[in-house]
């Protein structure tokens, strides 16, 4: 049984799954995310991220860090989502 678990964990390690962990909710990380958005290709994902980051900044200016973090996490989810590719034939 331990050989099976060891080989399974080794395969997961070697597969190189690209998993981006969400960043901690802080004003520094929000600034990094906003700067990263500037390099994104224009599209619905960038628009949605901008909307959520704007709402996060509004909540942060009101002193509502809980609300700001909720919007920031939503922006990260949109940014991590793979764009809906495919042709429209």
Number of C-alpha atoms within 10 A of each C-alpha: 5 7 8 9 10 11 11 12 12 11 11 11 10 9 9 8 8 6 7 8 8 11 13 12 16 13 14 10 13 22 12 12 19 16 11 11 18 11 9 11 9 10 9 12 21 18 14 15 23 19 14 21 25 17 19 25 20 16 18 16 11 11 11 13 18 13 17 26 22 15 23 27 21 18 26 19 14 19 19 14 9 9 11 8 6 6 5 4 3
